[in-house]
Amino acid sequence: MVKDLVIYPDKRIGVVSSDVRVFDDELIELIEDMKDTMKEHNSNGLSAIQIAVPASIMIIKNSDGEFLEFINPRVVNHSGEFDSTETTQYLPNITRTFKRYERFSMVYEDRYGKQHTMNVEGELSAIIQRKIDYIFGSSFVHKFNPAGRKDIENELAGKGSDGSFEDYENISGRDYFKSIASKLLFFQFLTLFSVLFNLSNETLNNLYTYDKIATDLSTLLIIIYFIYSKYEATKKLSCTGCQVISFATVTVKFFGIIAILFLLSYYLVNPNI
């Protein structure tokens, strides 16, 4: 099914995509929708966020017209640079030249979850890098300094597209909750080393009190993270299925970490044991 493209000044393009954790029929349906959309718009590449689905997926059409599917792509090393002159459907009728990696290696998964590696150079290099940019919440406009971005804004305004890049939210709102919880848990982890020092019971009791508070707050933050993630996926974005993104997996992982740290704290830091 053909989907609508996210076009400037739509700010949903700035949402950082989540890794795919569930490889099922819903994922395959999304991939086929992306291909249909590419055919409709005569595109040689598309990231899922360009149809407002925050999943780490990109489809590339090579010189033979074959569709290449990349899920959870990551660049692992690179070398050389070249001047790449690019346009993108997100920024209609805008062309800019800047530096891209000449060659690089990446890891990715296919639609069945099997991992692959690929060495990239030549004409595929720039387009794959451009689509990876979108997966991480940016477009080629972020390659430029503020003056360069303002120049693109003015050019777009002259074509009837008013907006600004300065207030783009390039991180998912749910990640703020996860970030705060991570910091609380990190300091809770540090208290476990108190067993190595000859600390007074009063000091240990204060550390254990912090651990209990950190456990409660982290649990609350991760619950909020889960609720907000579901809201963000179904309301703020046109997500075809929340299974595609990884917030449920992240939630379970955090609950596991919280439980382990609390148990260790109870037996190692608690002065009453």
Stockholm file with secondary structure:
# STOCKHOLM 1.0

chainA/1-273         MVKDLVIYPDKRIGVVSSDVRVFDDELIELIEDMKDTMKEHNSNGLSAIQIAVPASIMIIKNSDGEFLEFINPRVVNHSGEFDSTETTQYLPNITRTFKRYERFSMVYEDRYGKQHTMNVEGELSAIIQRKIDYIFGSSFVHKFNPAGRKDIENELAGKGSDGSFEDYENISGRDYFKSIASKLLFFQFLTLFSVLFNLSNETLNNLYTYDKIATDLSTLLIIIYFIYSKYEATKKLSCTGCQVISFATVTVKFFGIIAILFLLSYYLVNPNI
#=GR chainA/1-273 SS CCCCCCCTTCGGGGSCCBCCCCCSHHHHHHHHHHHHHHHHTTCSEEEGGGGTCCBSEEEEECTTSCEEEEEEEEEEEEEEEEEEEEEETTEEEEEEEEEEEEEEEEEEECTTSCEEEEEEETHHHHHHHHHHHHHTTCCGGGGSCHHHHHHHHHHHHHTTCCCCSTTCCCSCTHHHHHHHHHHHHHHHHHHGGGGGSCCCHHHHHHHHHHHHHHHHHHHHHHHHHHHHHHHIIIIISCCSCGGGSSHHHHHHHHHHHHHHHHHHHHHHTCTTC
#=GC SS_cons         CCCCCCCTTCGGGGSCCBCCCCCSHHHHHHHHHHHHHHHHTTCSEEEGGGGTCCBSEEEEECTTSCEEEEEEEEEEEEEEEEEEEEEETTEEEEEEEEEEEEEEEEEEECTTSCEEEEEEETHHHHHHHHHHHHHTTCCGGGGSCHHHHHHHHHHHHHTTCCCCSTTCCCSCTHHHHHHHHHHHHHHHHHHGGGGGSCCCHHHHHHHHHHHHHHHHHHHHHHHHHHHHHHHIIIIISCCSCGGGSSHHHHHHHHHHHHHHHHHHHHHHTCTTC
//
